[in-house]
Amino acid sequence: MRTAEVKRKTAETDIVLSLNLDGTGKSEIDTGCGFMNHMLTLFAAHGKFDLCVKCVGDIDVDYHHTTEDIGIALGTAFYEALGDKKGIHRYGDTILPMDESLILTAVDFSGRSFLGYSLEIPTEKVGDFDTELVEEFFMGFVRKAECALHVRKLSGTNSHHIIEGAFKSVARSLKEAVSIEKGFENEIPSTKGVL
């Protein structure tokens, strides 16, 4: 079973996160930030990951530390759950429409961290959530997951739809990349023999 449980405690956040890569999309999310709760719930549903997140953070300041540290914890969980990466597809990509918005994402579990981020979100906030934190979340994720992730807006004017489309699209790309390729369960998808 490809699962991980991550506990991360700093002076700013206290996070307990569990992940099952081969789940059904069920989730229990409590971050203290309603918008992040919504994004992580749909992330789990669209990736078919079982995901539980409990975060107590310094949200009286803002949502920065909570958002970034959850990204770090989630990336760590993916890294641990993937183990030696034998049999995975390695690559995944999705073009996802969300009403007027169109989002392109692509991922490579190469062992090298890179974020290509081009969402161009038109407003500074969605509700009380600072939209610049979306990039911080994905940056934290790629650093610990050790993957290359590209997130690009092809079109869109509604900030909520752009961000929601990005989370759904990333989840679907990740699901494709971490899925086991039938007949290659014991092979590393690299000519180097290691990822």
C-alpha positions, 0 to 999 in steps of 0.5 A: 500500500502506497501511503504516508503519514507526515507530522510537521510542527514549527513555531508557526504551524502544527500539521498532521497529514495522511495520504493514500495514493491508491484511494477513492478520493475521500478526505477530511480537511481542517486547515483553519482556512475555508478556501484551502479546505475547499481546494484540498477536498477537490484535490483529493476527489479529482486525484482519487487520493485519500487525504486527511489534513489537520493544521493549526496555524498562525492564521491570526497573522495570515494564511501564508505559513499554513498554506506553504507548510501544508504544501511542504507536508503534502509534497513530503507525503507524496515522496514517502508514499512513492518509495523507489518509484518502481512501476510509476508512469512518471509523467502526467498532464491535463488540460482542464476547463473550469467554465471560462478558465482553461488550465494546463498542468504537467508533472514529472517525478524526475527527482528534481524540483522545479515549478513552472508557474504561470497562472496570472490570477487577476485579483489579489484575494478570493474571499480572505485568501491571498491568491499569491499563496497558490504559488507558495503552496505549489512551490512547497509541494515540488520542493519536497515531492522532488518533481517538476510541475508546470501550471499554466493558465491558457485562458480565464478571468475568474480568480476562483475558477482559475485556482480551482481549475489548477488544483483539479488539473494538478491532482489529475496530472499527479494521479496519472504520473503516480499510477502503476504502469501494467507490466512494468511494476518492477521497473524504474521509468528512467534509463539511469535506473534511478529517479 
